[in-house]
Amino acid sequence: MAGALVGVGVGPGDPELLTVKALRALRDADRVFSPTMAVDSVGRAESIVREADPTIRVERLVFAIRRDDAARSKAHDTAAKRIVECLDAGERVAFITLGDPNVYSTFHHLARLVIEHRPDVAVDTVPGIMAFQDLAARAGVVVLDGTERLQLVSAVDGPDAVDEALADEEAAVIVYKGGRHLPAIAERLGEKDRLDGAVFGELLGLPGERIGPVKEYADSAAAYLATVIVPPDRRS
């Protein structure tokens, strides 16, 4: 009997933001996998699931998140082979991921490797609430209105990634993975006269959470899981 693989988004951190559909998918799975940095360490996605439903058993897969291509490739391949073992046993496998499995997620890399081993495997995803949605709700920010646009960028490689997005004044700009570059990002927002109204969120729903105006947190770097929302320029 062929197994199936489903990527399940568990939201940004607050277990109450785990959707009913996501919980059902996890409870229906024969095996639930979670990414972690070490086998003896509870990953953030796992901590969310544990709090939402302690009866769900989670098996950890170690990933090399650091920017070492060889280590990352080896970790992904090892994880894919473990999943294939379970699929060959006819199991329905769920892989949990922060936020949404189709946006800046490890899941699609893993699913691609699994498909290389088993081209006929059924792969599905369950969407999850994203960090910028949670941040907007808690900060009272209207992200988009009318015909305004959205620019979602990753600043993991540096603050230059936000420059092109900020050039579009009618676009809301969401910046992910830019915590260590927060002071430089704030400087760019100031240069574009878009610092006022920009909000910052770090470790949303998790221990150490911080939320507030970007200008209040711009004096130092933040955690990797940081989000910045820059609303469209509505002064006109």
matplotlib code that plots the C-alpha trace (Angstrom):
import matplotlib.pyplot as plt

x = [0.0, 1.4, 1.9, 1.3, 3.2, 1.6, 3.3, 1.4, 1.8, 1.5, 1.5, 4.0, 4.1, 0.8, -0.8, -4.2, -3.4, -3.0, -6.0, -8.6, -7.6, -3.9, -4.8, -7.0, -4.1, -1.7, -4.1, -4.9, -1.2, 0.6, 3.8, 4.5, 8.0, 9.4, 12.6, 15.1, 18.7, 19.6, 17.8, 17.7, 16.3, 12.6, 12.1, 9.7, 7.2, 7.2, 6.6, 3.5, 2.1, 2.9, 1.0, -1.9, -2.3, 0.1, -1.2, 0.4, 3.7, 6.5, 9.7, 12.5, 14.6, 17.8, 18.4, 21.5, 20.0, 23.4, 24.6, 26.7, 25.5, 27.1, 25.8, 22.3, 22.2, 23.3, 20.7, 17.9, 18.9, 19.0, 15.6, 14.1, 15.3, 13.7, 10.4, 10.7, 11.1, 7.8, 6.0, 7.2, 5.5, 2.3, 2.2, 0.6, 3.4, 3.0, 5.9, 5.3, 6.7, 6.4, 4.1, 3.0, 4.6, 4.6, 6.3, 10.0, 9.7, 12.0, 9.1, 9.3, 13.0, 12.3, 9.3, 11.3, 13.9, 11.2, 9.6, 13.0, 13.0, 9.3, 7.9, 4.4, 4.0, 1.0, 2.1, -0.2, 0.0, -2.1, -1.7, -0.8, -1.2, 1.9, 3.9, 3.0, -0.7, -0.3, 1.8, -0.6, -3.5, -1.7, -0.2, -3.5, -2.0, -4.0, -1.6, -3.5, -6.5, -8.1, -5.6, -2.4, 0.2, 2.2, 6.0, 7.3, 11.0, 13.7, 16.6, 18.6, 21.4, 21.3, 19.3, 19.8, 16.9, 14.4, 15.5, 13.7, 10.5, 10.5, 10.7, 7.1, 5.3, 1.9, 3.1, 3.1, 6.6, 6.9, 10.5, 11.3, 14.5, 16.2, 16.5, 20.3, 20.0, 17.3, 19.3, 20.3, 16.7, 15.4, 18.0, 16.7, 13.1, 14.1, 15.8, 12.6, 10.5, 8.7, 9.9, 6.8, 4.1, 6.5, 6.1, 8.4, 7.7, 10.1, 9.4, 5.6, 3.7, 7.0, 9.2, 11.0, 8.3, 8.7, 6.2, 6.3, 7.3, 10.5, 12.1, 11.9, 13.9, 16.3, 19.3, 20.3, 19.9, 17.0, 16.3, 16.2, 12.5, 11.8, 9.1, 8.8, 5.7, 6.0, 2.5, 2.0, 2.8, -0.8, 0.2, -1.4]
y = [0.0, 3.4, 6.1, 9.8, 12.9, 16.1, 19.3, 21.0, 24.7, 25.2, 29.0, 31.5, 30.3, 30.7, 27.2, 28.7, 29.7, 26.1, 25.5, 22.9, 21.4, 21.2, 19.5, 17.0, 16.2, 15.6, 13.4, 11.4, 10.9, 7.6, 9.5, 13.2, 14.6, 17.9, 19.7, 20.4, 21.5, 18.5, 15.3, 16.2, 19.6, 20.5, 22.6, 25.5, 23.7, 20.8, 23.0, 24.4, 21.0, 19.7, 22.6, 22.3, 18.5, 16.7, 13.3, 13.8, 12.0, 13.8, 12.3, 14.7, 15.1, 17.0, 19.7, 21.9, 25.4, 27.1, 28.3, 25.2, 23.8, 20.4, 20.0, 21.1, 18.8, 15.8, 16.6, 16.9, 13.6, 11.8, 13.2, 12.3, 8.7, 8.3, 9.6, 7.2, 4.3, 5.3, 5.8, 2.4, 0.9, 2.4, 5.2, 8.6, 11.0, 14.6, 17.1, 20.2, 23.6, 27.1, 29.4, 28.0, 25.1, 26.8, 30.1, 30.1, 26.6, 23.5, 21.3, 21.8, 21.0, 17.8, 16.9, 17.2, 14.7, 12.3, 12.5, 11.7, 8.5, 7.7, 9.6, 8.3, 9.4, 11.6, 15.0, 17.6, 20.6, 22.2, 26.0, 27.8, 31.3, 33.4, 35.6, 38.8, 38.1, 37.5, 40.6, 42.8, 41.6, 42.3, 45.6, 46.8, 47.4, 47.4, 45.7, 46.3, 48.2, 48.9, 48.2, 48.3, 45.6, 43.3, 42.8, 39.9, 39.6, 37.7, 39.7, 36.6, 37.7, 41.3, 44.5, 45.3, 42.9, 45.5, 48.4, 47.4, 46.6, 49.9, 51.7, 50.8, 53.3, 51.7, 48.4, 47.0, 45.5, 42.4, 41.6, 38.1, 36.6, 40.0, 40.2, 40.5, 43.3, 45.2, 48.5, 48.6, 47.9, 50.7, 53.1, 52.3, 52.8, 56.2, 57.2, 56.4, 58.2, 55.0, 54.4, 55.8, 53.2, 50.3, 47.6, 44.8, 41.4, 38.8, 35.2, 35.7, 33.5, 32.1, 32.8, 36.1, 37.7, 41.4, 43.6, 47.3, 50.1, 49.4, 52.6, 51.5, 48.3, 49.5, 50.0, 46.3, 43.1, 40.8, 37.0, 35.1, 34.7, 38.5, 40.1, 43.7, 45.2, 48.5, 49.7, 51.3, 55.1, 56.4, 60.1, 61.1]
z = [0.0, -1.0, 1.6, 1.2, 2.3, 3.6, 4.6, 7.4, 8.3, 12.1, 12.1, 13.5, 17.2, 19.0, 19.2, 19.0, 15.4, 14.4, 12.1, 12.5, 9.2, 10.3, 13.5, 11.7, 9.3, 12.1, 14.0, 10.9, 10.1, 10.9, 11.4, 12.2, 11.5, 12.7, 11.7, 14.5, 14.8, 17.1, 17.9, 21.6, 20.9, 20.6, 17.4, 17.3, 15.1, 17.4, 20.5, 18.8, 18.1, 21.6, 23.2, 20.8, 21.3, 23.6, 22.3, 18.9, 18.8, 16.8, 15.4, 14.8, 11.7, 12.1, 9.5, 9.0, 8.9, 8.8, 5.5, 4.6, 1.3, 1.8, 5.3, 4.3, 1.3, 3.4, 6.1, 3.5, 1.8, 5.2, 6.1, 2.7, 3.0, 6.4, 5.1, 2.1, 4.6, 6.2, 2.8, 1.7, 4.8, 3.6, 6.2, 5.8, 6.7, 7.9, 8.0, 10.2, 9.3, 10.8, 9.0, 5.6, 3.9, 0.5, 1.6, 2.6, 3.9, 4.1, 3.0, -0.8, -0.8, 1.2, -1.0, -4.1, -2.8, -1.8, -5.2, -6.8, -4.8, -5.2, -8.3, -7.7, -4.1, -3.3, -1.9, -0.4, 1.8, 4.5, 4.6, 7.8, 9.1, 8.4, 10.8, 9.0, 9.4, 13.1, 13.5, 11.5, 13.7, 17.0, 15.9, 14.4, 10.9, 7.7, 5.3, 2.0, 0.8, -2.6, -5.4, -3.2, -3.8, -1.6, -1.7, 0.4, 0.6, 2.5, 3.9, 4.9, 2.5, 3.7, 3.8, 0.1, -0.6, 0.6, -1.6, -4.8, -2.8, -1.1, -4.4, -5.0, -2.8, -3.3, -2.0, 1.5, 2.1, 4.3, 5.4, 6.6, 8.0, 8.4, 12.2, 12.3, 9.7, 11.5, 12.1, 8.4, 7.4, 9.6, 8.1, 4.6, 5.7, 7.1, 3.8, 2.0, 4.6, 5.4, 8.9, 10.6, 10.7, 10.1, 12.7, 14.0, 15.5, 16.8, 18.0, 17.7, 20.1, 21.5, 24.5, 24.0, 21.8, 21.1, 19.1, 18.4, 16.0, 14.1, 15.2, 18.9, 18.2, 15.5, 17.7, 17.7, 15.8, 16.4, 16.2, 12.9, 13.2, 12.9, 10.7, 9.6, 8.0, 6.1, 5.1, 1.7, 1.5, 2.0, 2.6, -0.8]

ax = plt.figure().add_subplot(projection="3d")
ax.plot(x, y, z, "-o")
ax.set_aspect("equal")
plt.show()
